[in-house]
């Protein structure tokens, strides 16, 4: 059992809310975590056809079988249960009564927002973090190997080669989840769209450009982006709003939650291929950015992460906004420090008046620079609060 960082927060939420929803992408270990934490509760999978039919035909009778609550997995398959759950929760004072989970987050969140808003705590479970893998000595030493292998649990705890696991995961997601979420008639075009996005990870999202390249209208592109976001395949990093009297870029940047999906979509199968791949820097940035997101998600904290770019091309990869105190970070995939690494940080700090910044890179040296910049290897994220 690989201990999850989200476990502590899940227990905390169950002590505060009458129900808790555990969401996240497919195969991130939601069921495993829930069964470990709530082992005393009955576990009910609504994938089971008989149980699902019972819940659909007689929801009140179904829930009466669990007077002390239960874990309801794949609960999005029985949307009529949610109104009855609302009644039960409103009439109970017990915390952590029902634990809800499902593989289709769009439908699950839709049902929860309609019936259980304000009654339920949320936690999103993402793939493994570097901390979790390091704790059990499963973290690869090579950055290139880690970029290709990614962080999805089955690749580690079931020892499935990533070259076999990822294509099947993508196929299952596209063929099953996408059909349920949206009535997408041409899945081949949608798959082409996802592959095109993989080649743009770490770049600004340009819906018009995607529309022209795919041959569908902008509204469709926006809808498809929403599908991928709600499924925890991609996330959009918003631009920071402070312009410091500069014209700033207002489009978000696109990232994938896991680099193994990016690599599979781009046909990268080995660390050797990754070493010389033209987009290696963007894929490396995607991985590091994902770790910052996991740190906050595992603690159920708001994602206070942004980027900044002005119209002249000055850019800060990541800005952490702690109640108005801004910390700029640059992410570099190189192992050798050069003065160009500090150019944008120095420019932004001079504009903003902030005196501290961080450079994360793939090299081994840690430094404290006179300009206020802390230089560290990206893996130091395991030991530092940033």
N, C-alpha and C positions, 0 to 999 in steps of 0.2 A: 504494500500500500504506500503510494507516494502521497505524503501529507500535503494538503492544499492550503495555501495562505488564506483563502476565502473562508475556511472552516470557522475561524474565530468570529468573523463578522456574521456568518450565517447563524451561529448559535445566539449571538447578541440580538439579531433581528427577531428571532423566534421568541426571545424573552420580552420583546417590546410590542410586537404585532400579533394579531389573532391568526393571521395567515402570512406566509412568505412564498414568494414566487422566485424560483431559481431559473434564470434564462441564460441563453448563450447559444453558440453554434452547435451543430451536431457533433457528437464524439469528443466533447471537451471534459467528460467525466461527471456530468450533472447527477446522473442516477447513482453512480458509485459514491459520490460525496453525500448525497441525501440519505442513502441507505446506511452509511457509516454513522452520520450524526443522529439520525432519527430511527435507529434500529428497533426501538420499542414500538414504533407506530406500524400499523398495517400498511403494507406497500401494495398499491393497486395500479396496475398498468392498463390503461384504457386502449392499448393496442389489442388487448384480448377481446375478440369479437363478442363473446358471450357477455362479458362485463360491460362492454360498450353498449350493446343492445339494451341491457338492463338499465343502464344510466340514461339512455336516450328515451326509453319507453316509460320508465317510472323513476324519474330523478329523485323524488322525495323518498321513495322506498329504498332506493340505492343508498342514499346518504344516511338513512336511519340505521344502516348496518355498521356505521362508524360513529357511534355517539361520542367517542373520545378522540375523534379526528383521525386523519390518515394522510399518507403520502399519495397524491394523485398524479401519476405520471401520464404524459401524452393527453393531458386534460383538455387541450384545445380541440380534441376530437368530439367532445361532448359540450358544445357551447351552452346548451340549455341548463347545465348544472350550475352555472354561475349565479343565476338569480336565486336559486335555492340556497347556495352557499352564502349569499349575502344575508339572507334571512337568519341562517344558523349563526353566523358571525355576529350579527346585530343582537341576537338573543343570548350570547355567551360572553363571559368575562375571561375565559381561559386564553392564554397567550400560546402562540405556536400550535394552534389547533389543527390547521390544514397546511400542508406543504405542497405547492403546485409546481409542476414542471412540464416541459414539452419541447419537442425538437423543432416545432414551427413557431418561432417567436412572434412573427407578425400576427398570426391568428390568436395566439395566447394573449398577447398584450392588448389586442383589440377587444377580446372578451373581458379581460380584467378591467380595462378602462371604462367599459360600459356598465359593469355591475359592482366591482369591488374597489373602486377608487377611494383612497383614504383609509381603507381597512387592511391594506396589505403592504408588506415590506418587500423590496426588490433587491436581488443581488444577481449580477451577471457573472457567469463563470466562463473565462477565456481559456485557451490552451495553457499548458504548463509555462511557468516563468523560469528564468535562469536560476532564481533562488531555489525553487522546488526541485529542479533537475540537479543542481549542485549539491543539495542536501543528501541526495541518494547516489552521488558519484556517477550520474548519467550525463552530465553536461560535456559535450565534445570539446576537446582542447582547441580544435581548429575552427576559426570563424567561418571559413568557407563550407566546412562540413555542416555546421549548425545552420547556416543560411539555407542549405538544400534540405536538410532533415526537418527543420522547423520544430514546432513544439507540441503538436497534437499528441494526446496520450497513447493511442493505439500503436504509434511508431515506437514508443518506449516500453510501455507495460505489456504489450502483446508481441513486441519484437517483429512487427510487420515492416518489411522494407518500404521506405517512403515511395520508391518508384512504382510499387504495386498499390500502395494505399491511396495516394493522392488522386490518381486518375479515377479510381472507383468512387472516391468520396465526391469528387466534382460531378461525376455522372449521376450519382444518387441525388445530390443536391439539386441539380438542374432538372432531372427527370421527375423527382418527387415533390420537393418543396416549392419549386417555382410554379409548377402546375397548380398547386393548392393555393398559393398566394395570389397569383395573377393569371388571368386567362391569356397566357402567352402562346399563341398558336404556332409560331415558328421557333422551336427551341434551337435549331441550328444557328439562326441569326443571333439569338440570345447568347449562345455559347461563344460565337465569334466576338460578341460585344465584351464578354468577360475576359477573353484572351487579349483583346485590345487594351482593356483596363490594366491588365497585368504588366503590359509594356509601358504603362504610364504611372506606375506606383511612384510616390514621392514627387509627383508633378501637380501643377494646378489643374483643377477639373474644368475642362472646357466643353460644355454640353453641345455647343454649336459644331465644334470640330468633330466630336464623336458622332453627332447626327449626320453630318455630311459623309463621314467615312463608312458608317454602317448602313445608311440609306433609310433611316426612320426619322420621324419628327422629334423635335426637342422635348416635347411633353412625354413622349415614350421613353426617351433617354432618362429624363428625370424620374419617371415611374420605376424604371429598371434600377436606377441608382438607389431608390428607396427600398426596393426589394433586397438588394445586396446589403444595404445598411442594417435593415431589420433582422437579417439572417446572420449578422456578425461575420460577414465575409470581408467587407470593407468598412472603413470609417473615414470621415471627412474632418480634417484639421482646419479649424476656422482661422481666418486672419485676425491678428490683434487690431483693435479699433484705434489705437493711438497713432496719429499720423505725424506728430512733431513738425507740423507745417509742411509736410511732404504729401505728394499724391501717392496713395498706397493701393496695392492690389487688394481687391475685395472678394476674389474667387477663393474657395477653399482648396486645400491640397488633398489629394487622394492617397490613401494608404490601405494596404491589406492587413488584416489582423495577423496573418501568419505567412512567413516567407516561403514555406513549403508549397503553398497553393500557387504563389507567384512563379516559383521555379518550375512546377509541374506544367502550368499553363504556357510557359515560355520554352519548355522542352529541355530545361537544365536538369540533369540527373546525377551529376557527380561534382565533388569538390574541385576536381581538376578543371571541369568546364566552367565552374563559377569563377575561378581565379582570373580568367582572362575575359569574362563576359562584359560587354560594353555597359550594361546597366548595373554592374556590381555595386557601385557607390549608392545608387538609389535603393537597391535591395537591402544593403547594409543599413541605410538610414531607416528603412521600413522596419527592420528588426529592432533597432534601438528604440524607435518611436513606440513600437508595440510594448516594449518593456515598461516605458513610462505610463502607458495606458493601463497595463496590468497592475502596476503598483497601486493606482488609484481605484481601479475596478474591484480588486480583491478586498479593499477596505471599504467598498461602497461609498467612495468619496466622489464629489463632482470632478469632472475632467477639466481641470483649469489649465489646459494646454493650448497654445496658439502658435502661429508663425507670423513673421512680419516681412513684408517686401515692398519696396517703393518702386516707382515707375522707372527709375534709372537702373534697376537691377540689384540694388543692395538688399540682401536677404539675411534673416536670422532663421535658422532651421526650426528652433523651438523657443518659445517664451513661456515660462511658468509664471502665472499671475496669482500671487498669494495676497488677496485682498488689496490689490493696488501696488504691492511690492513686486517688481518685475525682475526675473532672472533669465537672461538670454543664454542659450546654449547652441553651439555649433557641433554637428556630427560629421566626422570625417572617417572614411574607410581606410585611409592610408596609415602606415605604421611609422612613418618618419615625419616629425614636426617641421613645418616650413612656416615662414612669416606670413604667407598667404592665408594660412589657417585663421589668423587673428584679424584679418582686414575688416571683415563685416562686423565682428564683435566690437572692435575699436570704434568703428564708424557709428554704430548704434549707441554705444555707451556715451559717446560724445554728444549725440543728439538728445538722449534721454536724461543724462545726468546720473544714471546708475553707475555704480563703481565696481560691481561684482559680475563676473561672467564665468561660464564653464565651457571648456573644449573637451569633447569626448571623441576619442579616436581608437584605432586598433593597435597602437603601439604600447610598449611596456612602461615607459617613463611617466612618473607623476611629478608635476611641477606646480609651484606657486609663483606666478609671474608678477612683476612689479606693476603691471597695468591692471591688476585685480583679477586676472583670469586664472582659474584653477584648471590644470590640464590633468586628465585621468583616462585610463583605459575604460572602455565602455562597460566592462564586466564589474567594475567597482560599484556599479548600481546595486549589486547584491548587498553591499555593506554600508552604503550611504543613503541618507534620507535627502532626496533632491526633489 
